[in-house]
Amino acid sequence: MASRTVLGISFLVCVPAWVCIAAPALLAAEPAVTDLALMREELGRRIKAFEALWEKTDDAAARKRAAARLAEMHPQFLTLRYSEAARTLDLATHALSTDEPPGLAAQWAASLIAVPEQRVVDGGAKDLTVSIRQLYPIKGELPKRFEVQLWFNDKQVVTVRPEKLPVEMKVPLPPLGDSLGLDRTLYCLVESGRTQRHYTLGISQVKDRDARIAALRKTTGGWTALDTIERATARDRAILLASLASGTLEETDLPAANLLANAETMLDGKPFFTAAKPGEYWMSIPLGGLKTAPVRVFVPRGLDPAKPVPVVVGLHGAGGSENLFFESYGAGRAIAECRKRGWLFIAPRSGLDFTGAPPVPAILDELVKRFPLDAKRTFLVGHSMGAGQVITRPSPASAAAESSATPSRSRRFPRSSRPAKRTSASRSQGTFTRRSPPAARRTLRSRSTPRSSTSSSCAKRSRTCSRCSNAWHRGNSSSAALFVP
């Protein structure tokens, strides 16, 4: 187990952050797992908590302890023992804080989960039923001084001291007032003596939920073509929101009230996604007819249509989604690095069969109509399956050039059937691949590195290249990076 670096980002060599690519029928290998979606979400929640603490921990001994635990998690995950994997992940998180084993109270606190009956509730609902249960079993009796508290605001805290599990709690929902919807936070506290565990869940309140979602589905369902990003996004959101309202659980907290309100706004036909609106967005890219490509995009502040900026495309690992680079993979470090530099970040969703690489050129062709992307400074990064897709796919921007110096003209990303020329260096646990034609070398020299640092020997050096200050030249064992001029 080790930490590797690419783009100045520390990656842990561990299982993908969000998991569960196995068919539900295979879950017989672990009888304790009864809800695949719930396990997927809880493992994701735990890996995010672990990564957040890892990023704050500088103690090498603590990291080594935690890494040893993660090594135990690999066979558990690969043999579908997800409850055991969750327990091991909790032990790894504990190891970052102390070298002492967790006591019984700490083990019980870590094992509990809060399961709301719904994540998207109608605005007229007065309370929310939440089930408190165990994600994995603990050897030993439930501690006597054991308490669970839930609340949306600190004036309406609901407390239970369970004698057995599961137990249900009814948590009052704050009134919506004049708002059409709010994305709220449900706060959870598990306490036993000096042991405390805090975590949160996202709950969305939507006024006239069913009627509004039905109206959105009716409108978007009548379209015979999705010719804009807004139309593609509104249609896909209508499907997603209907699924959420029916009780389907996604892998991460989604701001459903905000997603619905924005989708309703998109029906006016005006551009919703523009360079003037910085932030993080879920959107769908039209691919012709009714086909779309779901992506999540980070748009930096201060974009100037006349000054194209670099763009990073991140391809996630098997079983993951477009959310991984934003919420995991070093606690969203890739997005933080792009925010510092003023670059765009695009995370498409891939298929699960290792051949379903997203249509990166088509995605870039659409997004360059809205954002000032520099076709000559396009980067691909990938984790696990995504790394393989980066290495094997043709360049999305080979020989790309601006069609016009006029900012309003589109800068297309031509497709190339000729694979990029690559130099690569094998490492003990993976490969780092760098495309380095003359144009790429000139770009790197002019922007950040001395001439000597762009030598092809750079890729053949050790993990931290002493001659090269450019972050794109640093490899890691679970990811691959490809520079595309």
Rosetta blueprint (number, residue, H / E / L):
1 M L
2 A L
3 S E
4 R E
5 T E
6 V E
7 L L
8 G L
9 I E
10 S E
11 F E
12 L E
13 V L
14 C L
15 V L
16 P L
17 A L
18 W L
19 V L
20 C L
21 I L
22 A L
23 A L
24 P H
25 A H
26 L H
27 L H
28 A H
29 A H
30 E L
31 P L
32 A L
33 V L
34 T L
35 D L
36 L H
37 A H
38 L H
39 M H
40 R H
41 E H
42 E H
43 L H
44 G H
45 R H
46 R H
47 I H
48 K H
49 A H
50 F H
51 E H
52 A H
53 L H
54 W H
55 E H
56 K H
57 T L
58 D L
59 D L
60 A H
61 A H
62 A H
63 R H
64 K H
65 R H
66 A H
67 A H
68 A H
69 R H
70 L H
71 A H
72 E H
73 M H
74 H H
75 P H
76 Q H
77 F H
78 L H
79 T L
80 L L
81 R L
82 Y H
83 S H
84 E H
85 A H
86 A H
87 R H
88 T H
89 L H
90 D H
91 L H
92 A H
93 T H
94 H H
95 A H
96 L L
97 S L
98 T L
99 D L
100 E L
101 P L
102 P L
103 G L
104 L H
105 A H
106 A H
107 Q H
108 W H
109 A H
110 A H
111 S H
112 L E
113 I E
114 A E
115 V E
116 P E
117 E L
118 Q L
119 R L
120 V E
121 V E
122 D E
123 G L
124 G L
125 A L
126 K L
127 D E
128 L E
129 T E
130 V E
131 S E
132 I E
133 R E
134 Q E
135 L L
136 Y L
137 P L
138 I L
139 K L
140 G L
141 E L
142 L L
143 P L
144 K L
145 R L
146 F L
147 E E
148 V E
149 Q E
150 L E
151 W E
152 F L
153 N L
154 D L
155 K L
156 Q L
157 V L
158 V E
159 T E
160 V E
161 R L
162 P L
163 E L
164 K L
165 L L
166 P L
167 V E
168 E E
169 M E
170 K E
171 V E
172 P E
173 L L
174 P L
175 P L
176 L L
177 G L
178 D L
179 S L
180 L L
181 G E
182 L E
183 D E
184 R E
185 T E
186 L E
187 Y E
188 C E
189 L E
190 V E
191 E E
192 S E
193 G L
194 R L
195 T E
196 Q E
197 R E
198 H E
199 Y E
200 T E
201 L E
202 G E
203 I E
204 S E
205 Q E
206 V E
207 K L
208 D L
209 R H
210 D H
211 A H
212 R H
213 I H
214 A H
215 A H
216 L H
217 R H
218 K H
219 T H
220 T H
221 G H
222 G L
223 W L
224 T L
225 A L
226 L L
227 D L
228 T L
229 I H
230 E H
231 R H
232 A H
233 T H
234 A H
235 R H
236 D H
237 R H
238 A H
239 I H
240 L H
241 L H
242 A H
243 S H
244 L H
245 A H
246 S L
247 G L
248 T L
249 L L
250 E L
251 E L
252 T L
253 D L
254 L L
255 P L
256 A H
257 A H
258 N H
259 L H
260 L H
261 A H
262 N H
263 A H
264 E H
265 T H
266 M H
267 L L
268 D L
269 G L
270 K L
271 P L
272 F L
273 F L
274 T L
275 A L
276 A L
277 K L
278 P L
279 G E
280 E E
281 Y E
282 W E
283 M E
284 S E
285 I E
286 P E
287 L L
288 G L
289 G L
290 L L
291 K L
292 T E
293 A E
294 P E
295 V E
296 R E
297 V E
298 F E
299 V E
300 P L
301 R L
302 G L
303 L L
304 D E
305 P L
306 A L
307 K E
308 P L
309 V E
310 P E
311 V E
312 V E
313 V E
314 G E
315 L E
316 H L
317 G L
318 A L
319 G L
320 G L
321 S L
322 E L
323 N L
324 L H
325 F H
326 F H
327 E H
328 S L
329 Y H
330 G H
331 A H
332 G H
333 R H
334 A H
335 I H
336 A H
337 E H
338 C H
339 R H
340 K H
341 R H
342 G L
343 W L
344 L E
345 F E
346 I E
347 A E
348 P E
349 R L
350 S L
351 G L
352 L L
353 D L
354 F L
355 T L
356 G L
357 A L
358 P L
359 P L
360 V H
361 P H
362 A H
363 I H
364 L H
365 D H
366 E H
367 L H
368 V L
369 K L
370 R L
371 F L
372 P L
373 L E
374 D E
375 A E
376 K E
377 R E
378 T E
379 F E
380 L E
381 V E
382 G E
383 H E
384 S L
385 M H
386 G H
387 A H
388 G H
389 Q H
390 V H
391 I H
392 T H
393 R L
394 P L
395 S L
396 P L
397 A L
398 S L
399 A L
400 A L
401 A L
402 E L
403 S L
404 S L
405 A L
406 T L
407 P L
408 S L
409 R L
410 S L
411 R L
412 R L
413 F L
414 P L
415 R L
416 S L
417 S L
418 R L
419 P L
420 A L
421 K L
422 R L
423 T E
424 S E
425 A E
426 S E
427 R L
428 S L
429 Q L
430 G L
431 T E
432 F E
433 T E
434 R E
435 R L
436 S L
437 P L
438 P H
439 A H
440 A H
441 R H
442 R H
443 T H
444 L H
445 R H
446 S H
447 R H
448 S L
449 T L
450 P L
451 R H
452 S H
453 S H
454 T H
455 S L
456 S H
457 S H
458 C H
459 A H
460 K H
461 R L
462 S L
463 R L
464 T L
465 C L
466 S L
467 R L
468 C L
469 S L
470 N L
471 A H
472 W H
473 H H
474 R L
475 G L
476 N L
477 S L
478 S L
479 S E
480 A E
481 A E
482 L E
483 F E
484 V E
485 P L
